[in-house]
Amino acid sequence: MKFHVAGIKCSKCIQKIEDLPKSIEGLVDVRVNIANGMTVVQIDPQSGSFSRVADAIRKLGFLPEPIQNDSQEELARKKELRQDLIRLAIVGACAGNIMTFSFANYFGQVGVGAQWMNYLSLILFLPVLFYGGIPFYQGAYLALKGKTISVDTPITIAFVFGSICSIWSLFTNRDLIYFDSLSGFLFLILLSRWFQKRLQRHFLSKMQSLNFAGVLRTFRKQNEEWVAVPGPALQEKDLIQIREGEIVPADVHLVSASGLFDFSFLTGESMPRSFTRGMHVPAGTRCLSQLPLEAEVASKPESSEFARLMQEIREGALHKVRALNLADRAARILLITVFTLATLFLLVYWQIDPEQAIARSLALVILACPCAMAFGTPLALSFALKKSVENGILIKSADVFEKLATSKNIFLDKTGTITTNRFRVVRTAPENMSAELVEIILQLEVLSHHPIAFAIREFFSDKKWVRGPVAPVIEFDDHIETPGVGVSGLYGGRLYEVKRAGVHQEEKRVGLFRDGVLICELFLSEELLPGTESSLEDLRQRGYSVTLVSGDHKNFVCELGQQLGISQDRCFGELSPLDKAMMVGTSSNTVMIGDGVNDSLALQKAQVGIAVRGSVEIALRTADIYLLHQGIGAVPVLFDLAHRVKGMLRKNITISLIYNSVGGIAALLGYVNPFVAALLMPISSGIILFNSWWESRS
């Protein structure tokens, strides 16, 4: 179930909510989207209760609202924004009028008139005190309850202390009345936070958009022309065109006479499926037909099972990421340092000038805000996640960027990872085979779904075998296919087998055996996926060590490794899945790239596991990353993103520290008063935003 939680300001707030499963029975998991406050709650149906979770979130000082659909989600966000604007408007109106009343006193009015102006200011100040300051009181209360401090703590102390002093001075006829300054200060702080929240929501929600359908270019028929549109723009009954290699963006009904689709992304099924006119084709399948297909959209993209899967990946991508926790701790250390420094300065400078001591300490607390530091990290990670999806890379957790930046050893599976997983018969021995032998081979392979069987049937379908008489009708007894071995059958009282006969240079040998004696051979080769050689060369130039691991014959693996520029001592063949896992597990700083199912053990043992085949849902249970496009062309992009994120995080933190240090010193020296500090407060966030935008342009 989803909740929209209002009142979330930073990653510390998120941590409080996501830690609830530790204290609530039956609560399995809580995930908060930092971009929009949407919270996904998972409970145990037997012992959990959504109402109990909502009460717990409410006790933490937040306002949870159940969400049933997308329209309610949008309404909840608008409601929170409207409440913020109402609070800002009330405080702004009161502050403006209080300043108007104060002008009379500033221009020399004394006596009863001045006293009445002060009382009117107090009346207008009460809504500011008891309504405008509520968000700060809640933040300070939560911090104290958690035995820590937040940026709201010093602001609350300063504001409440100043309010009490001003009210006491009013009723004791003293001059220390600061209703105008306090209300103006609170208005500027609320305005700065509103502006900052808008920036965060806008940029994070934009950069966290991991709905893969959103980055698909789909051709929709408009005015008898095919026009490229983004996936989410599709509506029910739209007529679209699906081209070879494209992923179907929504559930559709096929309009073309027939079409071939790959279901491996959804189910892991390697065999393509053939569909005819009117049949339902689910979103997430890949078109394999050479000619463009026409289809009618059955429902909006967001209602498909494919969209649900993408939503789960999106919600988990920034869930409890280590970098976010580190940024939050760094921000908390900065806040404690600033608060301690402000307190010490207040105590020391009070002996010299109490009014300036309060003003400068308050300016320091306001200006040296750690929000930009905490905000910069999710922004950088969201940028990397968005770029990943644009390059056909699905990330289970943004933690992988930090791990990739320290990885040096790459283990690479062969079949289906760098090869097409399709075989091609290149020649036979003898070169001219009798029609009878060809018929025997074809009848043995007639029902097999193995890639080699497809290659054999395709090869002989394109040949005219005319040597000798026409082949007799052949029927086999005890026709058996043994996985990993081959096919066999009895014909004329003799045992015929088609099975592996070894490796010759870069070719696989498959032989036809009669009673155990080899009578002819077929030589097959695997095609490298496009971009494999250039990608591996790129990785080697970056200093990565690449190891080729496979279950195929060692000679064949070594020959392929030599072709790819991988040294012989880094090529290993005839390995079982357990052997691969042991090799990966005994190495350090490893990345394993392989099949999401067959190589699942090795993917789990690696520091980062990258799956290139199989159902994405199953693959991401053991792997950290799933490559949507065939081959390893996206891997150099992935490493590049990891290093760019690392550099961006360092730069954002450096900018934040420099800004806070310079601003803090200026505040203590008296060059910045609380009003100016409130105006300058969002500048650090603006600088972080500009830097992140600048870094993300390419």
C-alpha angles and dihedrals in degrees: 000000000000130000129186105221115201121201099044109143108162146001090275089064089050092050091054091054096042091051092061094097087069091064106027120074114229095018106124103178143349123198123186123198105221091202099062110004093250109153124198114205124196119190138179105256091217100053108007130094128195091206090056090052091049091051091050092051089048091052089055088062100260131116113234120195122187114241122206102172145000094273091056089049091056092046091052092053091049090048092054091047091049092051091051091050092048091052091047092049094049094048091044093050093048093045092050093051093044089055089050091055090046093057090071091058092044090055093054108273111154140170125032093346092057090046092053091049089055092050091050088050089053092052090052091043094059095074088050091051099043101031110019095051097050096102090054093046090051092049093049092047092051091049093050091045089054091047093244138090132249134192087266092061100072092037090053093046092049094045096046093043091050091047093051092047092049094048091046091049091050093056093042094048096246127145099232095102116140105168091129095048094044095048092045090048092051091047092053092047091050090047092050092049093047090051092047093047090052091051092048094048092046098048099035095047089048095046094041092057099127097160097129091202086063094065095045117106108220127185113229125186112246123167091346091306132103108240124187112239134167117261098250090056091070119109133195113282093021114144110229137180120228117199132200112288094014123125116236104248098202141013104282144178113233114243097178118085094254142344141186120228136186115224097182093107092058103031108010089241109152097198115085119234126227119223130190133205115304096016120132114249115192125226115261097044119120123233114237098175115114094217120062114264128217121220139169119234109245097191140353115288094245093061096060128101087241090059090049090055091049089049091055091050091048094050093050098043097086096028112133094336113183093226090057091052091049091050090049091051091048090051091049091051090051091049094050090048092050093046092049092048092048092050093049091047091049092053095046099041093044088081090058105037119350094192093051090043090059094042096049095043090049092047090052093051092048098044100042093063117160093207094102091052092052092042096050095064100056088042092056092045092047090052090053092048091051092049090048093056091047087058094047096260122134115201121201094196132005087229088087093074091066091046093047091053089062098039119110108161120070121193112198127197115213116209112070092355102073098000128063094244084232122110129211125201105229101178145342135226115248091034093219113046127190119255089243094058091047091051091049091053093046094048091050091051097038097106101029121116094194114124090238090056090053090050092050094048091047093049096051094042088064095049132079109216107198102155112118129353124326111286116261122239104274124204122177129214120212092014104190135175113202112197111238092012113057143248130303142177145165119254125169090353093301130109115239121190135181108200144135114299099183137267129302113193105300094344134091116229121218117183138198108226126195113198088339095310119118110236102167141001139217120204117210133183133196119228119231115237113251114272096020097118095044092047093051091047089052091051093048091051088054089057100255121147111228123203122188115214126181145153090231126102112295094234091055092048092049092049091051091046090053090052090052095045095251113143117246093243088060095053118090127179139180091041124155120218088258091053090053091049092051092050093049093043094053093052127076132231091015135172117195119200115190152101114329092226109025093043097038094119093053091044090055093048094051124090085236123016119202118193120200102176143035133044110334091220092055095038094054090057089072104016130062096213136034122201111215095194123065118259133019098284091118095053096084088048089053093053090046090053091050092055092043090052090050091051093045093051091050092048093047092050091046092051091049093049093048092048094048093045095050093042093046093052091047090051094051091048090055098248092118123048125198093265094053090043090056090051093048094045097092093046093086090054089049091053091049090049092050092048092049091047091048092050093047097052095091 
